Amino acid sequence: MTRPAFVLLFLAACSASAPPADAGGRAYTVRGEVVQAPAPVASGAQVLVRHEAIDDFVDATGKVVGMDAMVMPFDVALPLTAKDLAVGDKVEIRFSMDWKGPRLRVDRMERLPPGTALRFGPARAGR
């Protein structure tokens, strides 16, 4: 799936309504495991990561809806490069989601120790 197609599906899954006028970007930090090695894309390299649930994820309407654990593509961000990542690596990713754009931007990606325990499952938003 191409990146623009994925982003559109991602946004539609999070909310079918239009963003309010005051909606803006929010930053999230999530941990995950590389499930597909980095592949070259027009902007650099992209890696598929199965990430933990994001309990405080906010949709386009400003409502905290959470995001269940899932596999998503992320642009590789400094200090890591594509050659630094392999399938099975544990990583922590800080990304911003801006509903005015809309766009997802990776701000930081760091490798975690191999023994890092991850929790994959549903988000706990509103529970």
Secondary structure by P-SEA (a helix, b strand, c coil): ccaaaaaaaaaaaaccccccccbbbbbbbbbbbbccccccccccbbbbbbccccccccccccccccccbbbbbbccccccccccccccccbbbbbbbbcccccccccccccccccbbbbbccccccc
